């Protein structure tokens, strides 16, 4: 332990000097015992300050405390064992001391040092006589030492209790201030504020909650707040709250709360655990925020989103109809028209997966996966009961802006395979492999069982379309190899481009 400084020692002694009557009575009892054991008329429990000494325990002396400058105890407290003065008139340290030459008439003195837990000398438990004595027996010295230890135990216990009491009192005052601040802040917030102890049984609801529900806060204590929720939201909310209390994880849920006029209003409830120094939940603090307008707006946006998607699909249908009409008028353009129709169908299918959606009242980007999009586009090319296109490997997210070029790329690959490659030959197969490599996605298209190709064919419109979607729109690269039995194509697309919204 750290030793007390001189100033701290003085403050400590001053503090001990304020012991109450109950401690002084115990110290008086120790002084009586010391007087009896050592056969002296006077015994004192003395604390020695810089200027004054204080007698906290007395036996046989009711006079004033002399100044520290003439105190025998200031010498006794510096030793390791009891200081014995058989005859003070013969001791050069004390022969001229007014306590010897004056009314007190000290001749014999024996004092055992009083030390605190840090070893700081504070005073002594002493016995005094007005006649010289040869000294004390070993048994008397042991008893005097034990009585001195008992005196320090009484004094330090009193000091610790007082300090703890002051700390507790200050802590309570601080807690009262913090509680008032919390209530003031909670009442000033636009949200409905609530709080619970660690067990989740609510014991506080702000003024806003009371005004909103039109019921006293006590009606919501414990699990009473559940009674204000819409019946359809009760079980889900109860389970979410139970799970958060059990796991100490933050709580968040949307539910409807009955207002004082009977109308149910959508609320976003959030609860955060407040942890103590050991990491345990000391309290839960939570809010309920009115999201009724947001929910209503979200429903309206979702309806608009569906309507917009419906109109876009209708637009695809109109364009396809126009192409069909053109085919009738210009039959020589049949192959071009059928290719356009096929591409329109592919774009329409891609749109079904990436149409705008609304989540929590806000427009949300689609979370389409590459495998899902590929499977959706491949489905019309798969014979029933005998799949010929197989997807394997990993997966990657496709953002809104990259879904259309990816759909066109896959559609062109499929239609080209039907015309010139594996899907146009009996037993032909395609392996579509997806792999993530560093910061890019590698799409490998490997055909087998198709017609042999002697040399690379001249690039047509479909080939140029594939080149444009991968290299220009998605900033990727393409390599092709014409092998026995089919094409091996590898498209490398940066992840950031593929997942862009």
N, C-alpha and C positions, 0 to 999 in steps of 0.2 A: 504494500500500500504506500501511497505517496505521503511523505511527512508533511505535517502542517507547518506553514510559515509562521513567523512571529505574529503577524497581524491576524492570521486565521486562529492561532492559539488563543490570542487575547479575546477574539470574538467568541470562540468556543467556551472559554471560561466564563465570560459574561453571560452567555446563554445558559450554562449550567447553574449559574448563580440565581436563575429564576425558577428553580425547581419548586414545586408546590409543597404544601404542608404534608401531604401523604409521603413524599420521598424524604422530606426532612425528618419525619417521625421515624422512618426506617434507619436513616443515618444516625439519629440520636440513639437508637437501639444498638447499633454497631459500636458507637462510642461508649455506651454503658458496658457492653460486653468487654471491650478493650480495657476499660478502667478496672473492671472486676478481675480479668485474667492477669493483668500486669500489676495489680495492687497499687494503683496510683489514684489520687483524688480527681485528676483532670484527664480527659481524653477528648480529642477534637478531630473532625474530618475537615481538613483545610485545603482550599484551593488558592494558589498564589498567582495573582495577576501582576501586571507591570508596576502598578502603583499600590494596589490594595490586595489584601487577602480576605477570603470569605470563609467563615466557619459554618459549614452546612449541617454538621452534626456536632452536638455538644454534650458533654457530661462534666459537671462540676465547675463550669465557667460560664458566666452570663454577661461578662464585660464586652466592650467594643473590640472589633478586630483591629489589631495594630497594622501599620503600614508594612508593605512587603520588604522594605529596606532593612527592617529589624527582625524579620521572620526567621525562626529556626528552620521552618519547613522549606524555605527556598534552597537551603543546603541539602536537606534530607531527600528532596525529590530528584536530585541529580545522581544519586547513587543507585546501585543495582539491588542492594539489600537495605535493611533498616540501619539508620544512623543512630548510634548510641552516644549520649553525652552524660557520663556518670555525675560530673560536678561542673556546672557551667562556669563557676567562678574560677576554675582552674584551666579552662579552655580558652586559649588566646583569641579564638574567634568570637566568643560570647561574653568574656569577663566584663566588658564595659557596656554590654547591651542593656538598654533601659528595661527590657523584659526581665533581666536578671537583677539589676540594681534598683528597679522601681517596685511598685506595689505588687506586681504579679510574682516576683521573687522566684523565678524559675531556677532550680538547681539540677534536677534530673530531667532528661528529655530522651525519648526514643520515638523515632518516626519512620514509618515504612512508606516508600514512594508510591504515589498514585499515577498510573500511566494509562493512556487510552490505547485503543487497538493499534494505532500507528506508532506506539512507543513514545509519544510525546509526554514529558513530565508535566503534571498539572498541580501537584501539591503532595500532601501526605496524610496518613492516618497516624496521629501521634498521641503518646501518653506523656503526662507531665507531673512532676512532683516538686514540692518546695524543699525537699531534703535530698541530699545526695543518695544515689543507689549504685551498687556495684555493676548493675546491668540487668539483662533479662535471660532467663533460661532458654535453652533450645526450644522447648515446648511452647513457651510464651512467644518466642520469635515466630514460630510456625503459625500460631494462632493469630498473631498480629498481621502476618502476611495474608492469611486467608480472609481476615476481616477487611483488609485493604482491597483485595480482589472483589469481595462482595460489594463494597462501597462503589467501586468503579462499575460493576455490573448494574447496580441501581441507576447510577448517573447516565450511563450510555443507553440503557433501555429507555429511560425517560427522554433523552435527546432524540433517539431514533423515532420513537412514537410521535414526538412533537413534529419532527421534520416530515414524517409520513403524513401526519395529520394536516400539516400546512400544504403539502403537495396535493393531497386528496381534496382539500378544500379549494385550492387553486384550480385543480383539474375540474372540479364540479362547477366552479365559476366560469371557467373557459367553456365547458360543455353547455352551460346555460346560455352563454353569449352565442355560441355556434348554433344552438337550437333556435334561438330567436332570429338569427340571421337567415337560417335555412327557411323558417316559416315565412319570414318577410319576403325572401326571394321567391319561394314557391307561390305565394299569394300574388306576386307581381307578374308571374309568367302567364302567357296566353294559354299554355297547356294545362291539363288537369294533372296535378302532381300527387303521387302516392309513395308510401314507404312501408317497409316491413322489416321485422327482425329476421335472423337467419332461417327460421323455420317456415317463412313465407306467409305467416298469418298477419295480414295487414293491420296496422295500428295507427296509420296517419293518412288522411286525405285532405287536400288543400281546399281553400275556400271556393275555388272554381268548380271542384267536383261536387261540393255541397250545392252550389247554385245551379249546376247543370242538372243534377239528379232531382233536386228539390227535396232531398231527404237528409236528415242529420248524418254527420260523418260516422257516428257509432253504428248506423245501420249497415255500413259497408265493412266494418272491422271483421277480422278473421277472413272468412270466405263469403261474407255477406255481399260483397261487390258482385259476385257471380249472379245474384238475383236481378241485377240491372242489365244483364246482357240479353241479346236476342236468343231465344231458345235454341235456334239452329247453330249458334256459335258456342254454346256452353261446353260441350264435351271436348271439342278441339282445343278451346282455350284452357280448360282445366288441365288437360294432359300436357300442353305446352308449358304451362306454369310449373306443374309438378316436375317435369323433366329438367327445367332450368334450376329449380331449387335443389334437386338431387345432384346435379352435375356442377353447380356453381357457374354455369355458362350464361351469357347475356340472353335476355328474353325479348322476343319480338313477335308480334302477331297483330293481325287486323281483325277487329270484331265490331259488332254494332252495340251501342249503349243506349238504353232508354232515357230520353230526355224528360224533364219534368212535365212536358205537355203530352207525353205518351209516344212521341215519334222516336224512331230508332235512327241514330246517327253513326256513321262509320268512323271508327277511331283507329289510329295506329298506336299500339301500346308497346313501349320499350322499357326494359328494366335492366339496370346495371348493378352487379354486386360490388359493394365497397369492402375491400379486404383489410384485415388488421396486419400487424407486423409479422405474424406467423403465416400469412397467406390464407387465413380462414375468413369466411364471409362474416363481416360484422353487421352489415345491414344491406338491404336492397333499396335503391332509389329508382323511381320510375315515373314516366309521363304517359299521358294519353293525348294524342294530337288529332284534332278534327281533320279528317281527310274526305269528308262527305262530298265536297265539290269535286275533288280529284277523282273519286270513284265514279261520280256521275259523268265527268268529262271523259274518263277512260272508257266508259261504256259507249259514249257517243263516238269517240275516236275509233273504237273497234268496229262499230257499225259502219262508219265512213270507210275504214280500211277494207272491210268485206265488200262494200259497194264498189270501191275503187278497183279492187281485184276482179270483181265480177265484170266491170266495164272493160278492163284490160283484156280479159279472156274473150269478151264479146268482140273486141276489136280484132283479136287474132282470128276469130271466126269470120268476121266481115272480110278481112284480107284474104283468107283462104277461099271464101266464096267468090271474091273478085278474080282470084287466080283461076278458079274453076271456070268462071264465065269466059275469061280470056282464052282458056284452053279450048272451049267450044268454038270461039270465034277464030282462033288461030291454031288449028290442030297441029300445024308444023312445029309449034312451040311446046308440044306435049311433054317432052323430057324435061325441059326447063321448068315448066309449070309444076310437074310432079315433084321435082327437087325442092322448089320453093314451098310447096305444101308440106312436104316432109319436114323441112326446117322450121316452118311455122308451128307444127305439132311439137317438135322438140323444145322450142322456146316456150310454148304454152305449158309443157310439162315442167320445165325448169321454174317457170313463174309460180306454179302451184307450191313449190317448196320454199321459195324465197320472197313471197309476197309480204308487204309490210304488216307488222303486227303491233298490238298495243299491250304493254305489260305494266301493271300498277298505274294505269292512267297516263302512261307516256309511250310514245313511239319507241319500238325496240328493234334493234337489228336482228336479222334472222341468224340462227345458229345451225345452218345446213352443213352436214358432213359430206366429204367427197364420196365415200362409199355409198351413202344413201342416194346422192344425186346420180351416181353412175348406175346403181341398181334400177333406179326409176327410169332412166333413159334406155337401159339395156332390155328391160322387160319385154317390149314389143318384138324384139329380135330373138327371144328365147323360144324354141319349140317346146310345146307342152310335153312334160315327162322326160325330156332329153336336153338338159341345158348344154349350151355350147360356148357360152361366155362365162368365165370364172374370175372372180375378184379375190385377191389375196393380199397379204401384207398388212401394213399399218393403215392409219386413217389421218385425215387432216380436215380442218375447218375451212369452209368455203364462204367468203364474205359476199354481201349483196352484189357488189360491183363486179366480182369475178365469176359469179354463177352463170351469167349469160355466155361469155366466151368459153368457159369450160363445157357448158352444155352443147354449144355449137361444135367444139372440137371433138367431143365424144360421138356426137351424132354423125359428123362427117366420117369419122373413122369407121363407124358401124355400117353406114351406107356404102362406103368404098369397099368394105370387106364383103358385103353382099354382092356387089357388082363384079369385083375383081379378085377378091381374096378368099379367106378360109370359110366365111359364111355362105359363099356362093358354091362351095364344093361339098359333096356328101361327106360327113364325118369330120369336117373342118372345125377347128376349135380356136378360141382366143383366150389367152391368159393376161388379165389386166392386174399388174402388181403396183402397189403404192408403197413408197418408202420415204421416210424423212431422213435427209442427209444434211447435217449441219443446219444451215439457214435456208434450206430449200426442200421442195417435195419433188421426188422423182416418180414419174408415171411411165411405166413400161408396158407397151402393147406388143404382145408376142403372138403371132398367128402360126398355126401348124395345121398340116393336112390340107392345105389349099393348093391351087394350081402352081406349077413351077413357073418362075419368072426368070427369063434369061438375062434381062438387064432392067435397069431402073426405067419405069415408064415416064413418058413426058408429063410434066406437071399440068394438071387440069385445074378447073376452078375450085374443086373441093380441096385439092392439095394446097392451093394458094390461100384458101379460107383457113385451113388448119395452121398454115404458117403465120397468117395475120393474127389469129386469136392467141397463139402461144407467144410469138416473138414480139408483136407490137402491143397488144392489149395487156398481156401479162408479163412482159419483159423477161420471157424465158428463152430457152434454147431447145432445138429439136435435132436429133440425129436419126437417120434411117439406114437400115441394112436389109437388102432383099436376099433372103436365104432360101434354101430348098424347102419348099412347103409353106412359105409365107413371110410376111413382113415383120421385122423387129424395129419398133420405133420407141425412142426414149425422149420424153419431154421433161425438162428440168425447169421448175417454176419457183421463184423466190417466195418463201413463206409469207413475207409481208404483203406481197401482191395477191397471193391466193386468198388470204384472210381479210383483205381490205374491204371496208364497208363504204 
